[in-house]
Amino acid sequence: MSKHHHLIEPHSSHSTAPTAWENRLAAQNQTMDRDRETSAGNNLHHSNTNASRASKHIPKWWKIRFFRGMINDLKRRAPYYVSDWTDAWDYRVVPATVYMYFANILPALAFSLDMFTKTNMSYGVNEVLLASVLGSVVFAVFAAQPLVIVGVTGPITVFNYTVYDIMVPSGTNYFAFMCWIGLWSLVMHWILAITNACNALKYVTRFSCDIFGFYVAFIYLQKGIQVLTRQGSGDAFYLSITVSLLVLVVGYLCGVIGGSNLFQHYVRVFVKDYGTPLTVVFFTGFVHIGKMRDVSLNVLPTTDSFFPTTDRGWFIHFWDIRVSDIFIAIPFAILLTILFYFDHNVSSLIAQGTEFPLRKPAGFHWDIFLLGLTTGVAGLLGIPFPNGLIPQAPFHTDALCVTKVVTDPNEEGESKGHVVTKVDHVVEQRVSNLAQGLLTLGTMSGPLLIVLHLIPQGVLAGLFFVMGVQALEGNGITLKILFLCKDKKLTSSSDPMRRIQRREAIWIFIAIQLFGFGATFAITQTIAAVGFPIIILLLIPFRTFVLPKWFTQEELSLLDAPTASPFTMISVGGNHGENVEDDLGSGDQNGFGSGMATGGPSTSTSQVLLGGEDTIEGLAERGEGPSARMKRRESWRSDGRSGKIVESIEMQKPGMRRRSMSKQSD
């Protein structure tokens, strides 16, 4: 009996047969029910039709559209090229340039000391500085994502002296051999770019990025200890240890003050931006105070300005090598390409992480093409191969963030009204990267090399410790370990980790990550160190295909997350496993799933971002999609590494209007 009939039932309790008007009312309700069922069926049929039409145009994995990724990266980024220069008219560019100059050059100098010692002076300060200049200038001017800082990293330092230990004892010309590694790697990088191999980045998540970041942080700490062990014994050794620890404490405190509520805002910003370089300058002079001036400390070795460390020219005679060594260089080039494919792309992903509200599109395919070019040129010049830096790349983006003070939306009760600092926008431009590269080039001049020669090695060791601790502090593995060590009663209720029912799931997840880090770190301590990129690469399929069998989807959504936002990942077809509902939220819930809500057909959302020829992957291949001619205003509010995401996008494509989008994680 219908609801309407039931409402009048008390008035007809003595009647056994329905009246004529009751029959008409029941017939009308049945007609309305049939209309609703028919409408639902039509919608389902229409949806199936769209899905069927979409399936016809999903690109097959074995069909390679050569050059498509690079071409579309350029199409997406080209409209922003002029604004990449004009947007640099902002104060944040100045401190970001100074900060990245010191954050890039000082670890590079420390790495040059390591390679200088372990490669029999084959690489020195000038080689490392020129490598940083090459990467900075090329990527600042030509890259699709100029925020990524490119220079000499810890892993490539390990690679260089391991190749030296393997090949030089057999009588191989080391520089010619490294040149052939660079040339072979150039070809391999270009093959990856031409075949759109960066689409595999959709499978990269925080899981593998955190393991690699944890490894890089420990490389910094290890290098700092190694520098100290080479300081001999006696007063010089103990003074070097003291100075390195003082640099660590003061440098770390500068970062703490910058993120605290002490002092005025402009004081905190100044300390955060310039604290580390001023610490290095201060302690370089500190060792000359009082009786410390009588202690002979080892300093950074330098050479003549703009000249190689050894007696050779800048151009390598790559033909002065055995033919067999040319082909022996191929497996080394494969390992180098694997390392750079992961290292550089992860640096780029982290620099464009979900915590940064970026407005301009990325271009991974074009950037890996440029990386191949710089690798080949570096081989011909006899300098270390540059690539994306961790943690300098995300530090650069962070230094360009413009913040504002807002009320914390997660606080309740007595804590309600507590204010926090929130990122308003990022100054996306090319000048800061280019400027710090040109400053690095100026450092190769005579007067500045004399200044660098004054820096004690103990100060450089302290700088290694600062970089390592800062990298560990923000790493996902460290944050999970700290969560497990917290008092449950004092843990914020807004912490997403509290929503995990199985506490042992967190322990197991951390144990897996630490095992991956341990395997990577252990192999780098052996003669097989050049093979460590393979272990790093295997982490990606392990996360994609193995972990879902051990953890529930809800647990993985809280323990792990995509490294970059869907907007950034358009270049590679979006994040793995995400669809319209994952990326943008449900249309019924947010009011843009219908034509009435969007001012257009109901199929516009699905066709723009997922369906048929207009999948994220398909649009990315054609250089279209949400990033084309789009003004982006985005704010990511994240509970930890995954949680609520609210995004606002203003479309300028014809027939589209502004949409509000939201996502609630599982």
FIGUNU-12100 format. One record per residue (C-alpha): residue number from 1; x, y, z. Coordinates in Angstrom, 2 decimals. Each point is the difference from the previous one (the first is absolute). Last residue first. Layout:
REM residues N
 num       u       v       w
 NUM       X       Y       Z
...
END
This chain:
REM residues 666
 num       u       v       w
 666   38.76    6.55    2.70
 665    1.04    3.41   -1.21
 664   -2.51    2.76   -0.39
 663    0.52    1.94   -3.18
 662   -1.26    3.37   -1.06
 661   -0.67    1.96   -3.12
 660   -1.53    3.37   -0.68
 659   -0.53    0.75   -3.62
 658    0.32    3.17   -2.03
 657   -1.56   -0.06   -3.40
 656    0.64   -1.90   -3.16
 655   -1.36    0.52   -3.47
 654    3.21    1.48   -1.39
 653    3.09   -0.79    2.07
 652    0.77    2.60    2.63
 651   -0.52   -2.26    2.97
 650    0.24    1.23    3.56
 649    1.07   -2.76    2.31
 648   -0.55   -0.23    3.74
 647    1.31   -2.90    2.02
 646   -0.77   -1.44    3.37
 645    1.85   -3.05    1.17
 644   -0.94   -1.78    3.12
 643    2.41   -2.67    1.09
 642    3.37   -1.32   -1.03
 641    3.49    0.94    1.05
 640   -0.93    1.46    3.39
 639   -3.59    1.19   -0.07
 638    0.34    1.95   -3.24
 637   -1.38    3.33   -0.98
 636    1.02    0.64   -3.56
 635   -0.88    3.43   -1.29
 634   -0.25    0.60   -3.70
 633   -0.55    2.97   -2.22
 632    0.76   -1.02   -3.52
 631   -0.55    2.16   -3.03
 630   -0.36   -2.32   -2.92
 629    0.86    0.28   -3.67
 628    0.74   -3.72   -0.18
 627    0.62   -1.58    3.41
 626   -3.39   -1.71    0.22
 625    0.45   -1.96   -3.19
 624    2.02    0.60   -3.13
 623    3.58   -0.81   -1.01
 622   -1.14   -2.89   -2.19
 621    1.74   -2.65    2.09
 620   -1.22    1.60    3.21
 619   -3.54   -0.04   -1.35
 618    0.23   -3.73   -0.62
 617    1.51   -0.72    3.38
 616   -2.53    2.13    1.83
 615   -2.65   -1.74   -2.06
 614   -1.59    2.08   -2.74
 613    0.12   -2.54   -2.80
 612   -2.32   -2.06    2.11
 611   -0.93    1.23    3.44
 610    2.22    1.20    2.76
 609    0.73    3.65    0.54
 608   -1.74    2.10   -2.65
 607   -2.46   -2.65   -1.12
 606   -1.06   -0.81    3.54
 605   -0.47    3.63    0.91
 604   -1.75    1.00   -3.21
 603   -2.46   -2.89   -0.02
 602   -2.68    1.85    1.91
 601   -0.22    2.58   -2.75
 600    0.71    3.62    0.86
 599   -0.76    2.67    2.57
 598    1.89   -1.92    2.55
 597   -2.66   -0.61    2.59
 596   -2.93   -0.21   -2.40
 595    1.90   -2.32   -2.29
 594    0.49   -2.44    2.80
 593    2.98   -1.34    1.88
 592    1.06    3.41    1.26
 591   -1.85    0.22    3.29
 590    2.44   -1.34    2.44
 589   -1.67   -3.13    1.29
 588   -1.72   -0.99   -3.20
 587    3.16    0.67   -2.00
 586    2.09   -2.20    2.23
 585    3.49    1.14    0.77
 584    2.67    1.49   -2.22
 583    2.94   -2.31   -0.07
 582   -1.38   -3.12    1.63
 581   -3.48    0.32   -1.50
 580    1.43    0.75   -3.43
 579    2.44   -2.88    0.18
 578    3.11   -0.85    2.00
 577    1.62   -3.44   -0.03
 576    3.40    1.19   -1.19
 575    0.46    3.77    0.12
 574   -0.73    1.98   -3.14
 573    0.95   -0.54   -3.64
 572    3.67    0.94    0.08
 571   -0.31    3.76   -0.67
 570   -3.26    0.12    1.97
 569    2.04   -0.91    3.09
 568    0.43    3.60    1.16
 567   -3.75    0.65    0.03
 566   -0.65   -3.38    1.62
 565    2.14    1.15    2.94
 564    3.49   -1.32    0.66
 563    1.48   -2.77    2.13
 562   -3.11   -2.16    0.01
 561   -0.80   -1.30    3.47
 560    1.12   -2.60    2.52
 559   -0.84   -1.01    3.55
 558   -3.51    1.45    0.00
 557   -1.12   -1.15   -3.47
 556    1.89   -3.24    0.57
 555   -2.01   -0.75    3.13
 554   -3.30    0.71   -1.76
 553    0.95   -2.21   -2.93
 552    0.76   -2.86    2.35
 551    3.57   -1.13    0.50
 550    1.91   -3.19   -0.85
 549   -1.27   -0.70   -3.52
 548   -0.02    3.72   -0.88
 547    3.73    0.01    0.94
 546    1.01   -2.41   -2.76
 545   -1.15    1.49   -3.33
 544    0.51    3.78    0.08
 543    2.46    0.31    2.90
 542    2.23   -2.80   -1.27
 541   -0.31    1.36   -3.55
 540    1.53    3.31    1.20
 539    2.58   -1.36    2.45
 538    1.73   -1.88   -2.82
 537    1.42    3.30   -1.31
 536    1.84    0.69    3.25
 535    1.51   -3.47    0.02
 534    1.15    0.46   -3.60
 533    1.53    3.40    0.80
 532    2.30   -1.76    2.54
 531    1.99   -1.80   -2.68
 530    2.89    2.48   -0.11
 529    0.72   -0.89    3.63
 528    1.15   -3.51   -0.95
 527    3.45    0.72    1.47
 526   -1.73    0.16    3.38
 525   -1.32    2.74    2.30
 524   -2.62    1.03   -2.55
 523   -1.54   -3.48    0.29
 522   -0.74    0.57    3.68
 521   -1.77    3.33   -0.51
 520   -2.45   -1.40   -2.55
 519   -0.72   -3.15    2.02
 518   -0.40    2.02    3.19
 517   -2.37    2.49   -1.64
 516   -2.21   -2.78   -1.34
 515    0.06   -1.69    3.43
 514   -0.88    3.31    1.64
 513   -2.98    0.37   -2.33
 512   -1.22   -3.51    0.71
 511    0.39    0.53    3.77
 510   -1.93    3.28   -0.24
 509   -2.93   -1.76   -1.70
 508    0.11   -2.86    2.50
 507   -0.04    2.36    2.99
 506   -2.86    2.05   -1.47
 505   -2.02   -3.17   -0.68
 504    0.69   -1.08    3.59
 503   -2.24    2.85    1.13
 502   -2.92   -1.67   -1.74
 501   -2.97    2.41    0.10
 500    1.61    2.83   -1.95
 499   -1.99    3.18    0.65
 498    2.62    1.21    2.45
 497    2.47    0.33   -2.88
 496   -2.15    2.82   -1.40
 495    1.06    2.34    2.85
 494   -3.05    2.20    0.64
 493   -0.50   -1.46    3.48
 492    3.34    1.45    1.02
 491    2.22   -2.38    1.95
 490    0.24    0.79    3.71
 489   -2.00   -3.00    1.21
 488    1.79   -2.32   -2.40
 487    3.39    1.00    1.41
 486    2.31    0.29   -2.99
 485    2.62   -2.57   -1.02
 484   -2.15   -1.51   -2.75
 483   -0.55    3.45   -1.48
 482    3.74    0.70    0.11
 481    0.64   -3.12   -2.07
 480   -2.63    1.09   -2.52
 479    1.54    3.46   -0.30
 478    3.48   -1.44   -0.48
 477   -1.18   -2.28   -2.80
 476   -1.84    2.88   -1.67
 475    3.13    2.17   -0.15
 474   -0.25    3.58    1.27
 473    2.57   -0.34    2.78
 472    2.24   -2.36   -1.93
 471    0.77    2.58   -2.70
 470    0.66    2.67    2.63
 469    2.29   -2.39    1.89
 468    1.98   -0.87   -3.13
 467    0.37    3.60   -1.18
 466    1.17    1.13    3.44
 465    2.41   -2.94    0.35
 464    1.56    0.69   -3.40
 463    0.39    3.65    1.04
 462    1.82   -1.15    3.11
 461    2.40   -2.00   -2.16
 460    0.56    3.10   -2.14
 459    0.84    1.95    3.15
 458    2.50   -2.70    1.01
 457    1.58    0.28   -3.44
 456    1.02    3.54    0.84
 455   -1.14    2.71   -2.46
 454    2.93    2.28   -0.91
 453    0.48   -1.51   -3.48
 452   -3.51    1.14   -0.83
 451    1.13    3.60    0.44
 450    2.96   -0.56   -2.32
 449   -2.37   -1.57   -2.52
 448   -2.09    3.16    0.29
 447    2.91    2.23   -0.98
 446    1.10   -2.23   -2.92
 445   -3.31   -0.54   -1.78
 444   -1.79   -3.35    0.24
 443   -2.50    1.57    2.42
 442   -1.24    2.14   -2.86
 441   -1.40   -3.14   -1.64
 440   -1.82   -0.81    3.23
 439   -1.50    3.48   -0.03
 438   -1.15   -0.70   -3.56
 437   -1.70   -3.19    1.16
 436   -1.62    1.78    2.95
 435   -1.36    2.58   -2.42
 434   -1.38   -2.59   -2.43
 433   -1.88   -1.87    2.72
 432   -1.33    3.23    1.52
 431   -0.97    1.45   -3.41
 430   -2.16   -2.81   -1.34
 429   -3.39    0.73    1.57
 428   -2.76   -1.48    2.17
 427   -0.52    2.19    3.06
 426   -2.00   -2.50    2.07
 425   -3.38    0.80    1.53
 424   -1.84    0.50    3.31
 423    1.95   -2.46    2.13
 422   -1.52   -0.12    3.46
 421    1.49    1.05    3.34
 420   -2.05   -1.07    3.00
 419   -2.27    1.75    2.49
 418   -1.67   -1.54    3.05
 417   -3.61    1.13    0.21
 416   -1.24   -3.30    1.36
 415    2.54   -1.60    2.30
 414   -2.39   -0.06    2.94
 413   -2.57   -1.94   -1.99
 412    0.92   -0.72   -3.61
 411    3.02    0.37   -2.27
 410   -0.12   -1.32   -3.56
 409   -0.91    3.30   -1.70
 408    3.16    1.74    1.30
 407   -0.67    3.74   -0.28
 406    2.05    1.68   -2.71
 405    3.44    1.63   -0.34
 404    1.22    0.52   -3.55
 403    2.76   -1.52   -2.08
 402    1.70    0.73   -3.32
 401    1.93   -3.10   -1.07
 400    3.19    0.55   -2.01
 399    2.26   -1.46    2.71
 398   -2.20   -3.12    0.08
 397    0.47   -0.50   -3.72
 396    3.77    0.26    0.41
 395    0.02   -2.31    3.03
 394   -1.93   -2.54   -2.12
 393    2.91   -0.03   -2.50
 392    2.78    0.24    2.63
 391   -1.02   -3.22    1.80
 390    0.71   -1.80   -2.32
 389    1.66    1.33   -3.14
 388   -0.98   -0.61   -3.60
 387    2.86   -1.01   -2.30
 386    3.60    0.91   -0.80
 385    2.58   -2.43   -1.47
 384    3.43    0.70    1.49
 383    2.42    1.90   -2.29
 382    2.20   -1.22   -2.87
 381   -1.28    2.54   -2.52
 380   -1.19   -2.64   -2.50
 379   -1.67   -1.97    2.78
 378   -1.74    3.12    1.31
 377   -1.32    0.69   -3.52
 376   -1.49   -3.49   -0.18
 375   -1.66    0.27    3.40
 374   -1.25    3.53   -0.74
 373   -1.75   -1.27   -3.14
 372   -1.47   -3.03    1.74
 371   -1.40    2.30    2.70
 370   -1.57    2.13   -2.71
 369   -1.90   -3.03   -1.34
 368   -1.01   -0.91    3.57
 367   -1.38    3.54    0.30
 366   -2.05   -0.30   -3.19
 365   -1.68   -3.18    1.19
 364   -0.66    1.30    3.53
 363   -1.84    3.17   -0.96
 362   -1.81    1.73    2.87
 361   -2.91    2.42   -0.15
 360   -0.18    3.43    1.65
 359   -2.20    0.88    2.96
 358    1.84   -1.62    2.91
 357   -1.56   -0.20    3.47
 356    2.94   -1.77    1.74
 355   -0.93   -2.62    2.62
 354   -1.01   -2.44   -2.75
 353    3.59   -0.29   -1.11
 352    1.50    1.85   -2.98
 351    3.58    0.00    1.35
 350   -0.68   -3.56    1.15
 349   -0.97   -1.03   -3.53
 348    3.01    1.73   -1.56
 347    2.44   -1.61    2.42
 346   -1.74   -3.33   -0.63
 345    0.42    0.55   -3.73
 344    3.70    0.80    0.38
 343    0.79   -2.94    2.25
 342   -2.12   -2.61   -1.78
 341    1.01    0.59   -3.61
 340    3.44    1.12    1.17
 339    0.72   -3.28    1.78
 338   -1.40   -2.12   -2.82
 337    2.05    1.98   -2.52
 336    3.16   -0.44    2.09
 335   -0.59   -3.75    0.23
 334   -0.50   -0.24   -3.77
 333    3.12    2.13   -0.57
 332    2.02   -2.40    2.15
 331   -1.34   -2.87   -2.09
 330    1.08    1.87   -3.18
 329    3.51    1.04    1.14
 328    1.32   -3.50   -0.73
 327   -0.83    0.75   -3.62
 326    2.40    2.96   -0.20
 325    2.48   -1.90    2.17
 324    0.32   -2.69   -2.71
 323    0.98    2.65   -2.54
 322    2.91    1.08    2.20
 321    0.10    3.69    0.86
 320    1.46    3.24   -1.34
 319   -3.07    0.72   -2.17
 318   -1.74    1.83    2.82
 317    2.58    2.76   -0.05
 316   -1.76    2.00    2.73
 315   -0.53    3.75   -0.50
 314    0.77    2.12    3.07
 313    3.75   -0.30   -0.46
 312    2.36   -2.00    2.18
 311    2.43    0.42    2.90
 310   -2.28   -1.05    2.84
 309   -2.38    2.23    1.94
 308   -1.56    1.49   -3.13
 307    0.41    3.75   -0.63
 306   -2.53    2.80    0.48
 305    1.96    1.49    2.90
 304    3.10   -1.88    1.07
 303   -0.49   -2.76    2.56
 302   -1.79   -0.56    3.31
 301    0.39   -2.25    3.04
 300   -2.53    0.65    2.79
 299    1.80    0.48    3.30
 298    1.82   -2.32    2.39
 297    0.49    1.63    3.39
 296    3.28    1.12    1.54
 295   -0.68    0.96    3.62
 294    1.74    3.24    1.03
 293   -3.06    2.06   -0.93
 292   -2.01   -2.03    2.48
 291    1.96    1.66    2.83
 290   -2.11    3.13   -0.29
 289   -2.38    0.36   -2.96
 288    0.97   -1.32   -3.44
 287   -2.41   -2.97    0.15
 286   -2.92    2.45    0.25
 285    0.71    1.51   -3.43
 284   -1.25   -3.00   -1.95
 283   -2.51   -0.45    2.83
 282   -1.71    3.28   -0.82
 281   -0.08   -0.44   -3.78
 280   -1.49   -3.50    0.25
 279   -2.64    1.20    2.49
 278   -0.81    2.97   -2.22
 277   -0.66   -2.42   -2.87
 276   -2.35   -2.09    2.17
 275   -1.95    2.84    1.66
 274   -0.75    1.98   -3.16
 273   -3.53   -0.99   -0.98
 272   -1.26   -1.40    3.31
 271    1.54    2.77    2.07
 270   -1.39    2.69   -2.33
 269   -3.49   -1.56   -0.04
 268   -0.03   -0.25    3.79
 267    1.05    3.65    0.34
 266   -2.67    1.11   -2.51
 265   -2.69   -1.86    1.99
 264    0.92    1.57    3.32
 263    1.71   -1.98    2.72
 262   -0.79   -3.61    0.93
 261   -3.03   -1.73   -1.52
 260    2.04   -2.88   -1.45
 259    0.87   -1.12   -3.54
 258    2.92    2.37   -0.56
 257    1.17   -0.53    3.58
 256    0.28   -3.74   -0.61
 255    1.91    0.50   -3.25
 254    2.48    2.33    1.69
 253    0.28   -2.52    2.83
 252    1.13   -2.64   -2.51
 251    2.78    2.20   -1.33
 250    1.14    0.88    3.53
 249    0.05   -3.61    1.19
 248    1.56   -1.48   -3.14
 247    2.63    2.75   -0.32
 246    0.89   -0.54    3.67
 245    0.31   -3.74   -0.64
 244    2.35    0.59   -2.93
 243    2.08    2.50    2.01
 242    0.46   -2.42    2.88
 241    0.92   -2.92   -2.27
 240    2.52    2.17   -1.89
 239    1.49    1.22    3.31
 238    0.40   -3.60    1.15
 237    1.79   -1.09   -3.17
 236    2.23    3.07   -0.26
 235    1.02   -0.28    3.67
 234    1.24   -3.59   -0.26
 233   -0.70   -2.34   -2.85
 232   -0.35    0.02   -3.78
 231   -2.87    1.93   -1.56
 230   -0.98   -2.80   -2.39
 229   -2.48   -1.54    2.47
 228   -1.87    3.32    0.07
 227   -0.68   -0.05   -3.75
 226   -1.25   -3.58    0.27
 225   -2.44    1.00    2.73
 224   -1.45    2.75   -2.16
 223   -0.21   -2.35   -2.98
 222   -1.98   -2.49    2.08
 221   -2.48    2.64    1.15
 220   -0.58    1.19   -3.57
 219   -0.36   -3.59   -1.24
 218   -2.45   -0.55    2.85
 217   -2.22    2.77   -1.36
 216    0.24   -1.42   -3.52
 215   -1.18   -3.42    1.24
 214   -2.95    1.49    1.88
 213   -0.94    1.94   -3.12
 212    0.12   -3.24   -2.01
 211   -2.20   -1.79    2.51
 210   -2.38    2.97    0.22
 209   -0.30    0.17   -3.78
 208   -0.71   -3.74   -0.24
 207   -2.97    0.13    2.38
 206   -1.03    3.57   -0.89
 205   -1.32   -1.32   -3.30
 204    1.39   -0.78   -3.46
 203   -2.45   -1.97   -2.17
 202   -1.00    3.03   -2.10
 201    3.70    0.41   -0.68
 200   -0.34   -2.76   -2.61
 199   -1.15    2.67   -2.45
 198    3.63    1.12    0.06
 197    0.70   -2.61   -2.67
 196   -1.57    2.22   -2.68
 195    1.85   -1.87   -2.79
 194    1.94    3.12   -1.13
 193    0.97    0.92    3.57
 192    1.23   -3.46    0.94
 191    1.90   -0.30   -3.28
 190    1.51    3.43    0.67
 189    1.18   -1.11    3.41
 188    1.52   -3.14   -1.51
 187    1.90    1.96   -2.66
 186    1.34    2.42    2.63
 185    0.94   -2.97    2.19
 184    2.20   -1.38   -2.78
 183    1.68    3.41   -0.28
 182    0.44    0.37    3.77
 181    1.43   -3.49    0.44
 180    2.28    0.74   -2.96
 179    1.27    3.12    1.77
 178    0.54   -1.96    3.21
 177    2.25   -2.40   -1.96
 176    1.91    2.89   -1.59
 175    0.47    1.56    3.44
 174    1.22   -3.27    1.57
 173    2.39   -1.16   -2.75
 172   -0.08   -3.71    0.80
 171    3.14   -1.66    1.42
 170   -1.74   -2.93    1.71
 169    0.43    1.64    3.44
 168   -1.93    3.03   -1.36
 167   -3.20   -1.90   -0.77
 166   -1.53   -1.29    3.24
 165    1.24    2.55    2.58
 164   -0.70    2.90   -2.37
 163   -3.50   -1.30   -0.75
 162   -0.59   -0.07    3.77
 161    1.39    3.54    0.28
 160   -2.52    1.36   -2.47
 159   -3.08   -1.97    1.13
 158    0.41    1.00    3.65
 157    0.24    3.65   -1.04
 156   -3.02   -0.53   -2.25
 155   -1.95   -1.21    3.05
 154    1.03    3.01    2.11
 153   -1.18    2.55   -2.52
 152    1.63    2.48   -2.39
 151   -2.35    2.64   -1.39
 150   -3.53    0.71   -1.18
 149   -2.56    2.00    1.99
 148   -3.55   -0.67   -1.18
 147   -2.09    3.20   -0.09
 146    0.56    0.33   -3.76
 145   -2.70   -2.58   -0.88
 144   -0.38   -0.14   -3.79
 143    3.73    0.52   -0.29
 142    1.66    2.38   -2.49
 141    1.39    3.03    1.83
 140    0.25   -1.13    3.63
 139    0.71   -3.60   -1.01
 138    2.95    0.83   -2.25
 137    1.43    2.67    2.31
 136   -0.26   -2.03    3.21
 135    1.29   -3.29   -1.43
 134    3.06    1.52   -1.66
 133    0.77    2.23    3.00
 132   -0.16   -2.95    2.39
 131    2.33   -2.03   -2.22
 130    2.35    3.00   -0.19
 129    0.12    0.20    3.81
 128    0.76   -3.73    0.31
 127    2.82    0.16   -2.54
 126    1.40    3.19    1.54
 125    0.09   -1.46    3.53
 124    1.81   -3.20   -0.85
 123   -0.38   -3.19   -2.01
 122    2.90   -2.20   -1.11
 121    1.87    0.74    3.25
 120    0.82   -3.69    0.62
 119   -3.62   -1.08   -0.41
 118   -0.76   -0.57    3.71
 117    1.45    3.19    1.47
 116   -1.17    2.49   -2.61
 115   -3.34   -1.85   -0.13
 114   -0.62    0.63    3.71
 113    1.27    3.59   -0.14
 112   -2.21    0.64   -3.02
 111   -2.94   -1.37    2.00
 110    0.70    2.61    2.69
 109    0.16    2.70   -2.63
 108   -3.30   -1.21   -1.43
 107   -1.50    0.06    3.51
 106    1.03    3.70    0.22
 105   -0.99    0.96   -3.54
 104   -3.62   -1.09   -0.02
 103   -1.28    1.18    3.38
 102    2.21    3.11   -0.29
 101   -1.36    1.06   -3.37
 100   -3.44   -1.33    0.94
  99   -0.25    2.37    2.97
  98    1.23    3.00   -1.95
  97   -2.40   -0.61   -2.89
  96   -2.95   -0.78    2.30
  95    0.75    3.13    2.03
  94   -0.22    2.15   -3.15
  93   -2.86   -1.79   -1.78
  92   -2.31    0.47    2.99
  91    0.00    3.76   -0.65
  90   -1.99   -0.34   -3.19
  89    0.62    1.13   -3.58
  88    0.74   -3.60   -1.04
  87   -3.54   -0.22   -1.41
  86    1.25    1.77   -3.15
  85    2.44   -2.78   -0.82
  84   -2.22   -3.07    0.36
  83   -2.81    2.23   -1.31
  82    1.67   -0.04   -3.41
  81    0.26   -3.79    0.01
  80   -3.55   -0.67    1.19
  79   -1.59   -0.62   -3.41
  78    2.92   -2.37   -0.82
  77   -0.69   -2.39    2.91
  76   -2.93   -2.00   -1.34
  75    1.17   -0.13   -3.60
  74    3.55   -0.83    1.07
  73   -1.16   -2.91    2.12
  72   -2.20   -1.02   -2.91
  71    2.93   -0.28   -2.36
  70    2.11   -1.86    2.53
  69   -2.71   -2.58    0.75
  68   -0.91   -0.62   -3.65
  67    3.60   -0.50   -1.16
  66   -0.83   -3.57   -1.10
  65   -3.53   -1.22    0.59
  64    0.75   -3.49    1.26
  63   -2.71   -2.64   -0.32
  62    0.82   -2.86    2.39
  61   -1.90    1.54    2.90
  60   -3.16    0.38   -2.02
  59   -1.47    3.50   -0.16
  58   -3.57    0.24    1.31
  57   -2.04    1.01   -3.08
  56   -2.46   -2.87   -0.37
  55   -0.47   -0.22    3.76
  54   -1.43    3.50    0.05
  53   -2.84   -0.86   -2.39
  52   -0.98   -2.89    2.22
  51    0.22    2.17    3.08
  50   -2.12    2.65   -1.68
  49   -2.57   -2.58   -1.04
  48    0.02   -1.49    3.47
  47   -0.69    3.42    1.44
  46   -2.84    0.56   -2.47
  45   -1.48   -3.39    0.89
  44    0.26    0.80    3.68
  43   -1.61    3.38   -0.58
  42   -2.75   -1.62   -2.05
  41   -0.59   -2.59    2.69
  40   -0.19    2.67    2.68
  39   -2.49    1.93   -2.10
  38   -2.07   -3.15   -0.61
  37   -0.02   -0.82    3.71
  36   -1.06    3.56    0.85
  35   -2.74   -0.07   -2.62
  34   -1.23   -3.38    1.28
  33   -0.24    1.38    3.54
  32   -1.91    3.05   -1.24
  31   -2.45   -2.26   -1.85
  30   -0.46   -2.13    3.13
  29   -0.72    3.14    2.03
  28   -2.60    1.14   -2.57
  27   -1.67   -3.43    0.03
  26   -0.20    0.10    3.81
  25   -1.60    3.43   -0.09
  24   -2.51   -1.09   -2.67
  23   -0.93   -3.07    2.05
  22   -0.49    2.13    3.10
  21   -2.21    2.34   -2.01
  20   -2.20   -2.94   -1.05
  19   -0.38   -1.39    3.54
  18    1.99   -2.92    1.33
  17   -1.91   -3.10    1.11
  16   -0.29   -1.34    3.58
  15   -1.25    3.17    1.68
  14   -0.20    0.31    3.75
  13    3.57    1.26    0.40
  12   -0.56    2.71   -2.55
  11    0.86    3.09    2.00
  10    2.90   -1.72    1.74
   9    1.45   -0.95   -3.41
   8    0.43    3.58   -1.24
   7    3.76    0.08    0.69
   6    0.53   -3.57   -1.22
   5   -1.33    0.88   -3.42
   4    2.51    2.80   -0.31
   3    2.85   -2.32    1.00
   2   -1.00   -2.60   -2.50
   1   -1.40   -3.38    0.90
END
